[in-house]
């Protein structure tokens, strides 16, 4: 009788071991890693705002390091540079100010454009060129100065 119990126990142990081995092989063959790629589409949001010595940028998304360059509109087109942001890292940067070389007043229209850094972390108008779309257009946002003081719901930082 003891030989039958021993033989039965050995068979049960072998079956359990076989099930674990088969389960491990099946899991190894069916488990595939899930790769989530973060897609960074460059963009900028600059809302209409009150006037002053600086302008507010709501958010910027960059795939590479760069800058926000502010141009004043003259005769319907972007003119010379009137402001440049601090050096911006890749990813999202939110809620920051850009100092202007001239006061923004009611009625002014500005263009906030993304420029890519040439690798030195310092803005250079000739080397840090505007970020271009596939169709050749630039990535930017147009905003207006609505009044000379603060708006009712605006907080200057």
N, CA and C atoms as an extended XYZ file, in Angstrom:
471
Properties=species:S:1:pos:R:3:atomname:S:1:resname:S:1:resid:I:1 pbc="F F F"
N         0.811       -1.185        0.000 N   UNK     1
C         0.000        0.000        0.000 CA  UNK     1
C         0.864        1.263        0.000 C   UNK     1
N         1.962        1.248        0.741 N   UNK     2
C         2.846        2.401        0.798 CA  UNK     2
C         3.458        2.705       -0.562 C   UNK     2
N         3.733        1.663       -1.358 N   UNK     3
C         4.294        1.879       -2.691 CA  UNK     3
C         3.272        2.562       -3.593 C   UNK     3
N         1.987        2.220       -3.427 N   UNK     4
C         0.945        2.856       -4.237 CA  UNK     4
C         0.814        4.333       -3.865 C   UNK     4
N         0.859        4.638       -2.572 N   UNK     5
C         0.750        6.028       -2.128 CA  UNK     5
C         1.967        6.824       -2.605 C   UNK     5
N         3.141        6.228       -2.497 N   UNK     6
C         4.359        6.893       -2.950 CA  UNK     6
C         4.316        7.142       -4.456 C   UNK     6
N         3.890        6.148       -5.227 N   UNK     7
C         3.787        6.294       -6.683 CA  UNK     7
C         2.756        7.359       -7.036 C   UNK     7
N         1.617        7.367       -6.351 N   UNK     8
C         0.573        8.363       -6.591 CA  UNK     8
C         1.102        9.768       -6.269 C   UNK     8
N         1.806        9.918       -5.156 N   UNK     9
C         2.364       11.214       -4.752 CA  UNK     9
C         3.373       11.716       -5.777 C   UNK     9
N         4.222       10.833       -6.289 N   UNK    10
C         5.209       11.210       -7.296 CA  UNK    10
C         4.510       11.668       -8.565 C   UNK    10
N         3.464       10.961       -8.979 N   UNK    11
C         2.718       11.337      -10.191 CA  UNK    11
C         2.061       12.703      -10.005 C   UNK    11
N         1.467       12.954       -8.844 N   UNK    12
C         0.825       14.244       -8.575 CA  UNK    12
C         1.867       15.367       -8.611 C   UNK    12
N         3.018       15.151       -8.000 N   UNK    13
C         4.078       16.160       -8.002 CA  UNK    13
C         4.554       16.426       -9.423 C   UNK    13
N         4.725       15.386      -10.233 N   UNK    14
C         5.153       15.552      -11.626 CA  UNK    14
C         4.118       16.330      -12.436 C   UNK    14
N         2.855       16.051      -12.202 N   UNK    15
C         1.791       16.770      -12.926 CA  UNK    15
C         1.802       18.249      -12.538 C   UNK    15
N         1.932       18.538      -11.248 N   UNK    16
C         1.959       19.930      -10.789 CA  UNK    16
C         3.168       20.665      -11.371 C   UNK    16
N         4.338       20.031      -11.349 N   UNK    17
C         5.540       20.639      -11.923 CA  UNK    17
C         5.352       20.866      -13.418 C   UNK    17
N         4.778       19.905      -14.118 N   UNK    18
C         4.541       20.034      -15.559 CA  UNK    18
C         3.603       21.202      -15.847 C   UNK    18
N         2.560       21.380      -15.039 N   UNK    19
C         1.627       22.497      -15.236 CA  UNK    19
C         2.334       23.848      -15.047 C   UNK    19
N         3.192       23.949      -14.020 N   UNK    20
C         3.941       25.188      -13.813 CA  UNK    20
C         4.877       25.478      -14.981 C   UNK    20
N         5.539       24.462      -15.494 N   UNK    21
C         6.458       24.637      -16.622 CA  UNK    21
C         5.691       25.072      -17.861 C   UNK    21
N         4.586       24.406      -18.162 N   UNK    22
C         3.774       24.753      -19.341 CA  UNK    22
C         3.237       26.173      -19.207 C   UNK    22
N         2.749       26.533      -18.013 N   UNK    23
C         2.225       27.878      -17.776 CA  UNK    23
C         3.315       28.929      -17.990 C   UNK    23
N         4.516       28.665      -17.503 N   UNK    24
C         5.629       29.594      -17.687 CA  UNK    24
C         6.003       29.760      -19.139 C   UNK    24
N         6.008       28.675      -19.902 N   UNK    25
C         6.333       28.734      -21.328 CA  UNK    25
C         5.263       29.514      -22.075 C   UNK    25
N         4.000       29.267      -21.760 N   UNK    26
C         2.917       29.981      -22.436 CA  UNK    26
C         2.959       31.475      -22.122 C   UNK    26
N         3.199       31.820      -20.861 N   UNK    27
C         3.285       33.236      -20.503 CA  UNK    27
C         4.453       33.918      -21.207 C   UNK    27
N         5.572       33.238      -21.261 N   UNK    28
C         6.755       33.809      -21.899 CA  UNK    28
C         6.491       34.075      -23.374 C   UNK    28
N         5.757       33.217      -24.030 N   UNK    29
C         5.497       33.360      -25.459 CA  UNK    29
C         4.382       34.347      -25.771 C   UNK    29
N         3.498       34.601      -24.805 N   UNK    30
C         2.360       35.473      -25.101 CA  UNK    30
C         2.500       36.876      -24.529 C   UNK    30
N         3.360       37.061      -23.541 N   UNK    31
C         3.514       38.390      -22.969 CA  UNK    31
C         4.438       39.232      -23.836 C   UNK    31
N         3.892       40.339      -24.338 N   UNK    32
C         4.688       41.274      -25.117 CA  UNK    32
C         4.698       42.599      -24.375 C   UNK    32
N         5.823       43.234      -24.320 N   UNK    33
C         5.857       44.522      -23.616 CA  UNK    33
C         5.008       45.551      -24.347 C   UNK    33
N         4.354       46.383      -23.576 N   UNK    34
C         3.554       47.463      -24.136 CA  UNK    34
C         4.416       48.717      -24.116 C   UNK    34
N         4.653       49.273      -25.270 N   UNK    35
C         5.490       50.464      -25.389 CA  UNK    35
C         4.579       51.651      -25.664 C   UNK    35
N         4.658       52.636      -24.793 N   UNK    36
C         3.871       53.850      -24.974 CA  UNK    36
C         4.841       54.961      -25.347 C   UNK    36
N         4.700       55.464      -26.550 N   UNK    37
C         5.564       56.549      -27.001 CA  UNK    37
C         4.872       57.875      -26.744 C   UNK    37
N         5.604       58.778      -26.102 N   UNK    38
C         5.062       60.101      -25.879 CA  UNK    38
C         5.282       60.933      -27.136 C   UNK    38
N         4.195       61.405      -27.698 N   UNK    39
C         4.278       62.223      -28.897 CA  UNK    39
C         4.276       63.685      -28.465 C   UNK    39
N         5.289       64.397      -28.856 N   UNK    40
C         5.399       65.805      -28.502 CA  UNK    40
C         5.195       66.636      -29.754 C   UNK    40
N         4.018       67.218      -29.857 N   UNK    41
C         3.709       68.089      -30.982 CA  UNK    41
C         3.941       69.526      -30.528 C   UNK    41
N         4.885       70.217      -31.133 N   UNK    42
C         5.171       71.589      -30.710 CA  UNK    42
C         3.942       72.489      -30.835 C   UNK    42
N         3.746       73.328      -29.821 N   UNK    43
C         2.625       74.269      -29.847 CA  UNK    43
C         2.901       75.405      -28.873 C   UNK    43
N         2.115       76.466      -29.021 N   UNK    44
C         2.215       77.613      -28.115 CA  UNK    44
C         0.831       78.219      -27.954 C   UNK    44
N         0.527       78.672      -26.737 N   UNK    45
C        -0.734       79.356      -26.461 CA  UNK    45
C        -0.401       80.674      -25.764 C   UNK    45
N        -0.797       81.774      -26.409 N   UNK    46
C        -0.611       83.115      -25.849 CA  UNK    46
C        -1.962       83.822      -25.922 C   UNK    46
N        -2.635       84.019      -24.795 N   UNK    47
C        -3.977       84.611      -24.819 CA  UNK    47
C        -3.948       86.122      -25.030 C   UNK    47
N        -5.082       86.672      -25.456 N   UNK    48
C        -5.241       88.117      -25.467 CA  UNK    48
C        -5.062       88.588      -24.027 C   UNK    48
N        -4.494       89.787      -23.849 N   UNK    49
C        -4.139       90.204      -22.495 CA  UNK    49
C        -4.038       91.708      -22.384 C   UNK    49
N        -3.810       92.161      -21.150 N   UNK    50
C        -3.638       93.583      -20.872 CA  UNK    50
C        -2.226       94.020      -21.243 C   UNK    50
N        -2.058       95.324      -21.401 N   UNK    51
C        -0.756       95.864      -21.762 CA  UNK    51
C         0.219       95.873      -20.606 C   UNK    51
N         1.461       96.248      -20.931 N   UNK    52
C         2.494       96.329      -19.910 CA  UNK    52
C         3.864       96.056      -20.490 C   UNK    52
N         4.873       95.955      -19.624 N   UNK    53
C         6.250       95.759      -20.081 CA  UNK    53
C         6.598       94.307      -20.422 C   UNK    53
N         5.661       93.391      -20.168 N   UNK    54
C         5.888       91.986      -20.510 CA  UNK    54
C         4.586       91.370      -21.001 C   UNK    54
N         4.708       90.214      -21.645 N   UNK    55
C         3.526       89.485      -22.105 CA  UNK    55
C         3.520       88.103      -21.460 C   UNK    55
N         2.317       87.572      -21.318 N   UNK    56
C         2.097       86.288      -20.661 CA  UNK    56
C         1.964       85.183      -21.704 C   UNK    56
N         2.688       84.091      -21.491 N   UNK    57
C         2.566       82.908      -22.339 CA  UNK    57
C         1.926       81.816      -21.493 C   UNK    57
N         0.805       81.293      -21.961 N   UNK    58
C         0.067       80.276      -21.205 CA  UNK    58
C         0.800       78.943      -21.204 C   UNK    58
N         1.187       78.466      -22.391 N   UNK    59
C         1.905       77.185      -22.445 CA  UNK    59
C         2.682       77.047      -23.746 C   UNK    59
N         3.767       76.275      -23.641 N   UNK    60
C         4.615       75.958      -24.791 CA  UNK    60
C         4.949       74.481      -24.707 C   UNK    60
N         4.877       73.795      -25.838 N   UNK    61
C         5.336       72.408      -25.918 CA  UNK    61
C         6.422       72.361      -26.984 C   UNK    61
N         7.601       71.874      -26.585 N   UNK    62
C         8.741       71.782      -27.499 CA  UNK    62
C         9.288       70.360      -27.528 C   UNK    62
N         9.606       69.877      -28.717 N   UNK    63
C        10.268       68.574      -28.856 CA  UNK    63
C        11.772       68.725      -28.655 C   UNK    63
N        12.291       69.929      -28.894 N   UNK    64
C        13.702       70.265      -28.682 CA  UNK    64
C        13.759       71.569      -27.895 C   UNK    64
N        14.886       71.862      -27.291 N   UNK    65
C        15.011       73.107      -26.540 CA  UNK    65
C        14.872       74.311      -27.466 C   UNK    65
N        14.449       75.438      -26.888 N   UNK    66
C        14.270       76.616      -27.726 CA  UNK    66
C        13.818       77.834      -26.955 C   UNK    66
N        13.160       78.737      -27.674 N   UNK    67
C        12.747       80.023      -27.135 CA  UNK    67
C        11.392       80.407      -27.717 C   UNK    67
N        10.693       81.310      -27.007 N   UNK    68
C         9.535       82.001      -27.569 CA  UNK    68
C        10.030       83.388      -27.947 C   UNK    68
N         9.810       83.756      -29.187 N   UNK    69
C        10.224       85.074      -29.678 CA  UNK    69
C         8.961       85.873      -29.985 C   UNK    69
N         8.889       87.085      -29.442 N   UNK    70
C         7.723       87.950      -29.613 CA  UNK    70
C         8.026       88.985      -30.690 C   UNK    70
N         7.132       89.051      -31.675 N   UNK    71
C         7.226       90.036      -32.754 CA  UNK    71
C         5.982       90.915      -32.692 C   UNK    71
N         6.156       92.215      -32.893 N   UNK    72
C         5.021       93.125      -32.964 CA  UNK    72
C         4.519       93.158      -34.397 C   UNK    72
N         3.195       93.195      -34.545 N   UNK    73
C         2.607       93.279      -35.881 CA  UNK    73
C         2.679       94.722      -36.377 C   UNK    73
N         3.176       94.867      -37.601 N   UNK    74
C         3.205       96.166      -38.265 CA  UNK    74
C         2.666       95.954      -39.670 C   UNK    74
N         1.600       96.671      -40.014 N   UNK    75
C         0.962       96.555      -41.331 CA  UNK    75
C         0.585       95.111      -41.662 C   UNK    75
N         0.097       94.382      -40.650 N   UNK    76
C        -0.411       93.029      -40.881 CA  UNK    76
C         0.614       91.917      -40.910 C   UNK    76
N         1.884       92.234      -40.669 N   UNK    77
C         2.918       91.187      -40.673 CA  UNK    77
C         3.797       91.315      -39.428 C   UNK    77
N         4.442       90.210      -39.082 N   UNK    78
C         5.362       90.214      -37.948 CA  UNK    78
C         6.583       91.055      -38.288 C   UNK    78
N         6.914       91.996      -37.393 N   UNK    79
C         8.068       92.869      -37.641 CA  UNK    79
C         9.252       92.397      -36.799 C   UNK    79
N        10.048       93.337      -36.356 N   UNK    80
C        11.246       93.000      -35.594 CA  UNK    80
C        10.902       92.360      -34.253 C   UNK    80
N        11.886       91.729      -33.685 N   UNK    81
C        11.741       91.074      -32.389 CA  UNK    81
C        11.644       92.125      -31.287 C   UNK    81
N        10.617       91.987      -30.420 N   UNK    82
C        10.464       92.907      -29.287 CA  UNK    82
C        10.584       92.175      -27.948 C   UNK    82
N        10.774       90.850      -27.981 N   UNK    83
C        10.945       90.094      -26.744 CA  UNK    83
C        11.376       88.666      -27.012 C   UNK    83
N        12.171       88.111      -26.092 N   UNK    84
C        12.633       86.727      -26.199 CA  UNK    84
C        12.516       86.094      -24.815 C   UNK    84
N        11.964       84.906      -24.771 N   UNK    85
C        11.818       84.198      -23.498 CA  UNK    85
C        13.161       83.729      -22.971 C   UNK    85
N        13.132       83.229      -21.763 N   UNK    86
C        14.286       82.506      -21.223 CA  UNK    86
C        14.452       81.230      -22.047 C   UNK    86
N        15.558       80.552      -21.892 N   UNK    87
C        15.815       79.263      -22.542 CA  UNK    87
C        14.776       78.257      -22.043 C   UNK    87
N        14.115       77.566      -22.969 N   UNK    88
C        13.054       76.624      -22.604 CA  UNK    88
C        13.495       75.188      -22.860 C   UNK    88
N        13.227       74.285      -21.912 N   UNK    89
C        13.596       72.879      -22.088 CA  UNK    89
C        12.605       72.158      -22.997 C   UNK    89
N        12.924       70.935      -23.363 N   UNK    90
C        11.963       70.119      -24.101 CA  UNK    90
C        10.787       69.817      -23.187 C   UNK    90
N         9.646       69.517      -23.802 N   UNK    91
C         8.445       69.225      -23.022 CA  UNK    91
C         7.578       70.455      -22.885 C   UNK    91
N         6.796       70.492      -21.806 N   UNK    92
C         5.829       71.565      -21.592 CA  UNK    92
C         6.344       72.572      -20.572 C   UNK    92
N         6.228       73.847      -20.916 N   UNK    93
C         6.516       74.948      -19.992 CA  UNK    93
C         5.260       75.803      -19.950 C   UNK    93
N         4.785       76.110      -18.738 N   UNK    94
C         3.521       76.838      -18.603 CA  UNK    94
C         3.671       78.098      -17.762 C   UNK    94
N         2.786       79.049      -18.040 N   UNK    95
C         2.596       80.242      -17.215 CA  UNK    95
C         3.891       81.017      -16.955 C   UNK    95
N         4.383       81.684      -17.978 N   UNK    96
C         5.590       82.491      -17.796 CA  UNK    96
C         5.469       83.805      -18.560 C   UNK    96
N         6.307       84.758      -18.180 N   UNK    97
C         6.308       86.084      -18.783 CA  UNK    97
C         7.523       86.260      -19.682 C   UNK    97
N         7.338       87.084      -20.720 N   UNK    98
C         8.439       87.460      -21.607 CA  UNK    98
C         8.547       88.984      -21.564 C   UNK    98
N         9.718       89.477      -21.157 N   UNK    99
C         9.974       90.919      -21.117 CA  UNK    99
C        10.003       91.478      -22.534 C   UNK    99
N         9.453       92.679      -22.696 N   UNK   100
C         9.426       93.351      -23.997 CA  UNK   100
C        10.399       94.527      -24.002 C   UNK   100
N        10.890       94.856      -25.175 N   UNK   101
C        11.772       96.017      -25.320 CA  UNK   101
C        10.973       97.313      -25.425 C   UNK   101
N         9.669       97.194      -25.621 N   UNK   102
C         8.782       98.356      -25.648 CA  UNK   102
C         7.470       97.972      -24.971 C   UNK   102
N         6.805       98.940      -24.411 N   UNK   103
C         5.554       98.716      -23.690 CA  UNK   103
C         4.454       98.238      -24.646 C   UNK   103
N         3.720       97.208      -24.239 N   UNK   104
C         2.555       96.749      -25.001 CA  UNK   104
C         1.367       97.613      -24.600 C   UNK   104
N         0.698       98.204      -25.589 N   UNK   105
C        -0.431       99.089      -25.302 CA  UNK   105
C        -1.685       98.593      -26.015 C   UNK   105
N        -2.811       99.101      -25.544 N   UNK   106
C        -4.103       98.701      -26.102 CA  UNK   106
C        -4.105       98.855      -27.622 C   UNK   106
N        -4.568       97.817      -28.308 N   UNK   107
C        -4.637       97.821      -29.761 CA  UNK   107
C        -3.469       97.126      -30.443 C   UNK   107
N        -2.372       96.912      -29.720 N   UNK   108
C        -1.220       96.205      -30.297 CA  UNK   108
C        -1.567       94.742      -30.562 C   UNK   108
N        -0.984       94.196      -31.612 N   UNK   109
C        -1.072       92.766      -31.905 CA  UNK   109
C         0.344       92.224      -31.960 C   UNK   109
N         0.527       91.061      -31.350 N   UNK   110
C         1.846       90.430      -31.296 CA  UNK   110
C         1.783       89.004      -31.819 C   UNK   110
N         2.909       88.527      -32.283 N   UNK   111
C         3.084       87.136      -32.688 CA  UNK   111
C         4.080       86.497      -31.722 C   UNK   111
N         3.689       85.395      -31.123 N   UNK   112
C         4.598       84.612      -30.277 CA  UNK   112
C         5.004       83.395      -31.096 C   UNK   112
N         6.285       83.302      -31.464 N   UNK   113
C         6.764       82.227      -32.343 CA  UNK   113
C         7.774       81.343      -31.627 C   UNK   113
N         7.735       80.045      -31.945 N   UNK   114
C         8.706       79.105      -31.401 CA  UNK   114
C         9.970       79.117      -32.249 C   UNK   114
N        11.116       79.223      -31.594 N   UNK   115
C        12.421       79.157      -32.249 CA  UNK   115
C        13.212       78.027      -31.606 C   UNK   115
N        13.972       77.300      -32.400 N   UNK   116
C        14.773       76.175      -31.921 CA  UNK   116
C        16.180       76.657      -31.573 C   UNK   116
N        16.673       76.238      -30.412 N   UNK   117
C        18.024       76.597      -29.974 CA  UNK   117
C        19.062       75.870      -30.825 C   UNK   117
N        20.168       76.557      -31.128 N   UNK   118
C        21.242       75.942      -31.920 CA  UNK   118
C        22.179       75.090      -31.065 C   UNK   118
N        21.881       74.960      -29.783 N   UNK   119
C        22.665       74.080      -28.921 CA  UNK   119
C        23.473       74.776      -27.850 C   UNK   119
N        23.475       76.130      -27.864 N   UNK   120
C        24.285       76.824      -26.863 CA  UNK   120
C        23.469       77.409      -25.714 C   UNK   120
N        22.142       77.339      -25.786 N   UNK   121
C        21.295       77.838      -24.708 CA  UNK   121
C        21.141       79.341      -24.657 C   UNK   121
N        21.676       80.046      -25.663 N   UNK   122
C        21.604       81.504      -25.728 CA  UNK   122
C        20.927       81.883      -27.042 C   UNK   122
N        19.926       82.793      -26.957 N   UNK   123
C        19.207       83.166      -28.174 CA  UNK   123
C        20.086       83.996      -29.104 C   UNK   123
N        20.083       83.611      -30.377 N   UNK   124
C        20.757       84.336      -31.449 CA  UNK   124
C        19.781       84.361      -32.617 C   UNK   124
N        19.349       85.561      -33.005 N   UNK   125
C        18.333       85.705      -34.041 CA  UNK   125
C        18.679       85.083      -35.376 C   UNK   125
N        19.964       84.941      -35.677 N   UNK   126
C        20.365       84.341      -36.951 CA  UNK   126
C        20.513       82.829      -36.866 C   UNK   126
N        20.919       82.328      -35.698 N   UNK   127
C        21.183       80.889      -35.562 CA  UNK   127
C        20.000       80.100      -34.996 C   UNK   127
N        19.215       80.729      -34.126 N   UNK   128
C        18.066       80.057      -33.513 CA  UNK   128
C        16.830       80.358      -34.355 C   UNK   128
N        16.632       79.543      -35.357 N   UNK   129
C        15.626       79.800      -36.393 CA  UNK   129
C        14.224       79.398      -35.938 C   UNK   129
N        13.194       79.985      -36.576 N   UNK   130
C        11.823       79.595      -36.242 CA  UNK   130
C        11.588       78.108      -36.515 C   UNK   130
N        10.791       77.507      -35.655 N   UNK   131
C        10.395       76.116      -35.840 CA  UNK   131
C         9.407       76.062      -36.993 C   UNK   131
N         9.654       75.182      -37.955 N   UNK   132
C         8.822       75.109      -39.165 CA  UNK   132
C         7.979       73.839      -39.189 C   UNK   132
N         6.786       73.971      -39.737 N   UNK   133
C         5.922       72.827      -40.004 CA  UNK   133
C         6.366       72.166      -41.302 C   UNK   133
N         5.814       70.998      -41.577 N   UNK   134
C         6.156       70.302      -42.822 CA  UNK   134
C         5.823       71.140      -44.050 C   UNK   134
N         4.764       71.958      -43.960 N   UNK   135
C         4.372       72.786      -45.105 CA  UNK   135
C         5.172       74.087      -45.189 C   UNK   135
N         6.128       74.281      -44.278 N   UNK   136
C         6.965       75.472      -44.309 CA  UNK   136
C         6.495       76.593      -43.408 C   UNK   136
N         5.282       76.472      -42.872 N   UNK   137
C         4.771       77.502      -41.972 CA  UNK   137
C         5.440       77.446      -40.608 C   UNK   137
N         5.340       78.543      -39.872 N   UNK   138
C         5.932       78.596      -38.540 CA  UNK   138
C         4.899       78.199      -37.488 C   UNK   138
N         5.387       77.895      -36.288 N   UNK   139
C         4.497       77.546      -35.184 CA  UNK   139
C         4.455       78.734      -34.241 C   UNK   139
N         3.273       79.305      -34.077 N   UNK   140
C         3.134       80.474      -33.230 CA  UNK   140
C         1.692       80.743      -32.887 C   UNK   140
N         1.474       81.831      -32.171 N   UNK   141
C         0.130       82.249      -31.787 CA  UNK   141
C         0.085       83.768      -31.863 C   UNK   141
N        -1.045       84.288      -32.301 N   UNK   142
C        -1.254       85.724      -32.388 CA  UNK   142
C        -2.125       86.144      -31.212 C   UNK   142
N        -1.767       87.257      -30.582 N   UNK   143
C        -2.593       87.747      -29.479 CA  UNK   143
C        -2.632       89.267      -29.508 C   UNK   143
N        -3.681       89.805      -28.876 N   UNK   144
C        -3.892       91.249      -28.880 CA  UNK   144
C        -3.823       91.802      -27.468 C   UNK   144
N        -3.502       93.079      -27.400 N   UNK   145
C        -3.536       93.805      -26.137 CA  UNK   145
C        -4.891       94.505      -26.091 C   UNK   145
N        -5.702       94.124      -25.107 N   UNK   146
C        -7.082       94.591      -25.053 CA  UNK   146
C        -7.257       95.903      -24.316 C   UNK   146
N        -6.414       96.170      -23.325 N   UNK   147
C        -6.458       97.458      -22.634 CA  UNK   147
C        -5.112       97.711      -21.980 C   UNK   147
N        -4.932       98.946      -21.501 N   UNK   148
C        -3.637       99.314      -20.948 CA  UNK   148
C        -3.361       98.769      -19.561 C   UNK   148
N        -4.402       98.445      -18.808 N   UNK   149
C        -4.218       97.933      -17.453 CA  UNK   149
C        -4.560       96.464      -17.374 C   UNK   149
N        -4.688       95.967      -16.146 N   UNK   150
C        -5.008       94.556      -15.959 CA  UNK   150
C        -6.467       94.289      -16.301 C   UNK   150
N        -6.722       93.122      -16.869 N   UNK   151
C        -8.084       92.690      -17.125 CA  UNK   151
C        -8.716       92.260      -15.809 C   UNK   151
N       -10.057       92.176      -15.768 N   UNK   152
C       -10.754       91.814      -14.536 CA  UNK   152
C       -10.300       90.475      -13.969 C   UNK   152
N       -10.071       89.488      -14.839 N   UNK   153
C        -9.716       88.143      -14.365 CA  UNK   153
C        -8.231       87.831      -14.554 C   UNK   153
N        -7.412       88.853      -14.769 N   UNK   154
C        -5.992       88.635      -15.051 CA  UNK   154
C        -5.145       88.913      -13.813 C   UNK   154
N        -4.168       88.062      -13.604 N   UNK   155
C        -3.217       88.246      -12.516 CA  UNK   155
C        -1.833       88.312      -13.135 C   UNK   155
N        -1.153       89.421      -12.976 N   UNK   156
C         0.220       89.545      -13.484 CA  UNK   156
C         1.156       88.894      -12.481 C   UNK   156
N         2.064       88.093      -12.980 N   UNK   157
C         3.015       87.403      -12.104 CA  UNK   157
C         4.233       88.255      -11.844 C   UNK   157
